[in-house]
């Protein structure tokens, strides 16, 4: 019996009923055979190896599967099926090498993985040489602080406008993240100035060094950006006459309630929502409007709690405030927990203070 024939016989036996130890040994030999000849294999060969790998990895230990992942991660034409299987393994020791390195995983699979797997999986994805916006959007939305920081530091990651908005918001109070986000050369001026409003002095100095072309303007930019939120409320405010008339009519006919607030918010009616909230908590519309456009969600949550709105209605208002696309899922969950723990008595005291000191 030749060496090749003996190996094929061993492979057939291992696939059929070999013990785990024998399957692991055969897997190592098949992996060696594939890696050494990968550049010469045709599509049919790759499909054959894909099937063999899937048979051999069934029921073998984590160490053997991790070794396979490490061997295949850099093979340009590794069988896509087994690479995907390894990428979705719950063990990061197995999934990590291919998620961070393999070019055989398409963007759709990366998005699916980022939406469903652990933070360790997301961190591995964030370390790839290149990342498209659809992938970084999920990483920035769902990832923890380590994942987000890794994305911000990855020069090969493309970040969408939505991604930058989330990064800027998550940078508040985090100097390391703020500096990494602000140092990205493609950050828009709008997001850069917004980042400066919450950045520490040390971060601002570092960002001056990263953006020398506008270092001389940063002092003025910070001052302008610090008032941008309130200026946005003033300039974005349209004629509230119609909204005031409608809400007044509803109140006089005893039809102004949470139901109307919820309907206004879900319909995207900013002015009507602001006037309804202001009327229900007896605050100036300007004060409610300011809370609705501020980056910190606590202000509008306090107004909602003072009125005793249910969480679904408060969520609808938050999504309205966030603008097109609504609020990120992780931010909504944080707001839900904050709203659940907030005492109405406290919210009423804050509203009363605003009312008495206007």
N, C-alpha and C positions, 0 to 999 in steps of 0.2 A: 504493500500500500504506500503510495507516495505521500510526501508531507502535506500537499494540498488536499489530497483525498482524505487523509486522516483528519485534517482540520475541519473539512466540510462534514465529515461523519460526526466529529465531536460537537460541531455547531448544531447539527440536526438533533443530536441526542440531548444537548443542553436546552434547546428550545422546546423539546417535547416533554422531558420529564427530569431534567437535571436538577440536583439540589442547589440551594442558594449559593453555596461556596463555588460550585462548578460554574454556575451562570455568571458569577462575578469575574471568575478567571477568564471565561470565554469572552465576556464583555471587554476586558482589557485587551485581549488579542484582536478582537474585531475593531476596536478603537485604533489600535496601532496600525492595522491593515488599512483602515480608512484614511487616517491622518497622513500616512506616508504616501498614499497614492491619490489623494483627494484631487490634485490638480489635473489628473488624467481621466477622472470618472465622468461618464455621460449622465444625462438626466435619468435614464433607466437604472443606472448603477446607484445613483443617489436615492431613488425611490426604494430600491432593494435594501440598501443600508438603513434607510429610515425605518422600514418594517422590522428589520433585525434588531436595531437598537430598541425599538418599542417593546419587542418581545423579551429582550434580555433585561431591561430595567425593571420589569414587573417583579415586585416582591423582593428586590435586592436592597441592601442596606443603604443608608444615607451617604456613607463614606464613598461607596462605589459610584453612586449617582453624581456626587459632588466632583469626583475625579473625572467622570465623563464630561460634565459641564465645563470643567477647567480646560480639558483637552480640546473641546469643540468651540470654545468661545472666540478663538481667533482664526478659525478656518473659514475662509471666504465663501466656500460653497457647502458648508455643513448642511445636512438634511434639515429643512425648515421645520418639519413636523416635530422631530425630537427636540430641536432647539426651543420651540414654543412650549412643549411639554415641560422641559426643564425650567423655563422662565416662569411658569405658573405653579411650580412646586412651592408648597408652603414653607419649606426650609430655605432660608436666605443663603445658606451655604451652597445650595444647589442652584437656586435662581439667580443669585447675585452676579456670578461671573458672566453669564450670558446676557443678563439685563444691562450690565454696565459696558459690555464690550462687543457682543455679537452683532454683526450687520445683517444677520439672517432673520431678524425680527422686524416686521413692518410697523409703521406708525399706528395703524389701527389696533394691533396687538398691544403696543406700548400704552395706548390710551386705555384699553380695557384693563390691562394689568394695573395701571395707576389708579383706576377707579375702584378696583375690587380687592387688591392685595394689601399687605401690611406696609407700615411706614418704612421698614427696612427695604422692601421692594422699591418703594418710591425713591428712596435715597440712592439705590443702585442705578435706577433709571436716570436720575439727575446728574450722574457722573459720566454719561455717554459723551463722546467727542462732539456730536452734534445733536440738537433737539429742535424739532419744529414747534410752531406756536400751539398747535392742537394738543401736543403733549405737555408743554410747559404750563398751559392754562390749567390743566388738571392737577399738575404737581403743585402749583402755587395755590390753587383752591383747596386741595385736600391735604397737602403735606404739612408736617409739623415744622417747627422752627429749623431743625437741621436740614430738612429737605429744601425749604425755601431759601435758606442761606446758600446751599449748594447750587441751586439754580441761578441765584444772583451772581455767584462767582464763576459760573461756567461760561467762558467766552464763546463757546460754540452753540450756546442755547439762544434760540430766537424767542423773543418775548413780545406778546401782543400788547396792544394798548390796554385791554382789560387786565392782562397779567401785570402790567406796570402799575395800574391803579391799585390792585390788590397788594402788590409788593410795597408800594408807598404807604398804604394804610397799615400794613403789618410791621412797617419799620418804626412806627411811633414808639419811642422809649427803648429802642434796640439800636444802639450805636453801631454795632458791628454790621448788622443787616442794612441799616441806613447808609453806611459808607459804601457797602458793596453795591447797593442798588444805585446810589447816586454816581458812582464811578463808572457805570456802564456808558460807553460812548453814544449809544443810540437812544438813551433816555430823552424823551421830549422835554422841551423847556417848561411846558406846563407842569409835567410831573416832577421835574427837578425843583421848581419853585415850591410846589406843594410839599415836597419832601423836606425842604428847608424850614417850613413852619414849625415842625415838631423836632427837628434835629438839634442836638446839643452843640455847644460852641466848638467842641473838639471835632465833631463831625463836619461842621461848616468849614473849619479851617482845612480839614483833609479834602473836602470837596472843592475848595478853592484851588488846591494843588492839582486835583484831577481835572478841573475845568479852568485852566489859566486864561482862556480866551474871554471868560466873563467874570474873572475874579474881581475886577473893579466894580462890577455891577451888583455883586451879591448883597452888599449892605442895603441898597435900595430895593433889591429883589425880595429880600426877607421882609422888609417893611410892607411892601406891596402884597406879598403872599400872605402875611399875617392877617391882613384885612380882607383878603380875597373872598373868604366865605361870606362875611357880612355884605361885602360889595355885591356878591352874586345874588344875594337875596334882594338887594335894592334894585339892581339892574334887571333881574329876571322877572321881578314882579310886574304883572300886567294889570290891566284894569280889573279890580276886584268887585266892581259894581254889580255885575250880573251874579257873581257867586254870593255876595252879601245879600242881594235881594232874594235869591232862591233859599238860602239858609234861614233868612228872617221869616219867610213865608212858612217854611217847615216848622220852625220853632213856634210861631204864633198859632199854628194848627195842631200843635202837640205831636208832630210827626218827625221831629229831629231826635234821632237815637243812634245807637251803635250801628244799626242796620244801614242807615244812610251813609255813615262814615265808611263802612266796609264797601258799599257799592261805589262811592266816589273813588276810593283808593284803587279798587280793582279795575275801574274804568279809566284810570290814569288821569283823573281830574284833580290836578294839584291845587288849584285855587279853591275849589269847593271843599276839598278835604281840609285845607288849612283853615278856612273860615269856620267849618263845622267843628273842628277841634277847638279852635279859639273860643267859639260860642259856648261849647259844652263845659269848658274849664274856666270861662270868664277871664281870658287873657287877650291882649291885643293880637291881632292877626300877625303883626310884624314879629312878635316874640315867638309865635308858633312857627312862622315861616323860617325864622333864623334857626330854630331847632331842627327843622326838616332838612335844611341844606348843609348843616354842619357834618363834618366827618365822624364825629363821635355820636353814636346812636343813643347814648344814655339820655340826651335831652328830650328826644321825641318819645322815648320809652317812659320817661317820667310823666309827660303829658298824658300818654295813653293810660298809664296806671292811675293817675289822678281821676280820670273819667271812668276808670274800672272797665276798660275794654277787654274783651276776651283775647287770648293769644292769636287766634286766626285773624282777627281784625287788626291787631297791632302788627302782625306780620305783613298784612296787605299794605299797611301804611309804610312800613320799612322798605318793602319792595318798590313802592312808589318813590320814596325818597332816594333810593339807590339809582333810579333812572333805568334806561334801557337795559334789558337783560336781568334786572332784579338783583338781589343780594346773593352773595356766595353762600353755599350751603353751610360751611363751617361758621361763617359769621352769623347766620340766622340761628344756628344752634347755640352759639354763645349768647346771643341776645335772648333766646328763649329761656335759657337758664337764669340769666340776669333778671328777666321780667318775672319769672316764677318766684325768685327769691326776694324781689323788691316788695316792700310793705307799702300798702296804699297810704297809710298815715304819713309815711316819710314823703311820698310823692306829693301829697296834698300840702305838706308844710313847704316844700320847695316851690310849688306853684303859688302859694299864698305869699311867699317872700318876693317872688317875681312880680306879683300883682301889686304888692304894697310898695315896691321900690322902683316902679316904672317911671 
